[in-house]
Amino acid sequence: MRGRDIARLASRAVAAHRLRSVLTMLGILIGIASVILLTSIGEGTRRFILSEFTQFGTNLLAINPGKIKTTGIPGAVGGTIRKLTLDDTESVLRVSGVERVVPVAMGMAEVEHADRGRSVFVYGVTSDVPDVWKFRIRQGRFLPPGDPRRAAPLAVLGPKLKRELFGEASALGEHVRIGGERFLVIGVMAPKGQLLGFDIDDSAYVPVASAQRLFNRDELQEVDVLFASHAGVDEVVAGIRRTLIARHDGEEDFTITTQTEMLDVLDRVLGIVSLAVAGIGAISLVVGRSGS
């Protein structure tokens, strides 16, 4: 049978069963469109989250209290967890390849000025935040260097928080109340945007010791580490692990997470999404085929 005859036969079959043919083509088109659309969404999501993480730099890692062995959250309720302390932070800073560390004590608090107030995240940090987190100062200055154990009534505001409290007026040299305590505003951050739904611009920064006093805790929720670009991440992680295990009586009761590991988790999640996409596409194609 020649190709022309095959084409004529197919045309007659389509004409004789128009509704079935339309449904078949529709099912195939839905299957193909589903695969293309959801694959594009998955890749777009991956690139978005990658850009969210890498905006803070690529040679960062985080240390959290509590050890993840299978699944779970560092520092989750349950079991005995050794606290991360400022002494731990200083010991990590001495590890070869480590350039800067930022101890983080944080919580929600009401930030007030005059008759305005907002409940926002308040980050207790040190002067190294601009270098470690790649933040910029729009007005004034960030927290001054000094002993992280010394509290000081100083605050730096995120741009959205500043706008909500002061409008277009300058906030520098003004006072705000954070959790009922009085702080002097010495700086305003440049806009940074959101990270996975958290509005970084709607926040305040105070010395880590001030945050510990404010939230009545002596531990840290996290220690962020900036290591040298020429240093191997595996060597830095191994050095930090040895140092903290020695300080914690031989127990590895903490979790070190690198950006590579975060992105590996993301890739696994997107791999599952890709399988789901393939399944949706296959179902649509089967439905389209069965219509014939």
Salt bridges, closest charged atoms under 4 A:
ASP5 OD2 - ARG2 NE 3.86
ASP5 OD1 - ARG8 NH1 3.01
GLU43 OE2 - ARG47 NE 3.08
ASP87 OD1 - ARG149 NH2 2.38
ASP88 OD1 - ARG247 NE 2.62
ASP88 OD2 - HIS248 NE2 3.19
GLU90 OE2 - ARG149 NH1 2.80
ASP128 OD1 - ARG100 NE 3.24
ASP131 OD2 - ARG100 NH2 3.23
ASP147 OD1 - ARG149 NH1 3.68
GLU164 OE1 - ARG118 NH1 3.91
GLU181 OE1 - ARG213 NH2 3.03
ASP199 OD2 - LYS160 NZ 3.26
ASP202 OD2 - ARG118 NH2 2.58
ASP218 OD1 - LYS83 NZ 3.07
GLU219 OE2 - ARG217 NE 3.98
ASP249 OD2 - ARG82 NH1 3.33
GLU252 OE2 - LYS67 NZ 3.02
GLU252 OE2 - ARG241 NE 2.87
ASP253 OD1 - HIS248 ND1 2.60
ASP267 OD1 - ARG46 NE 2.87
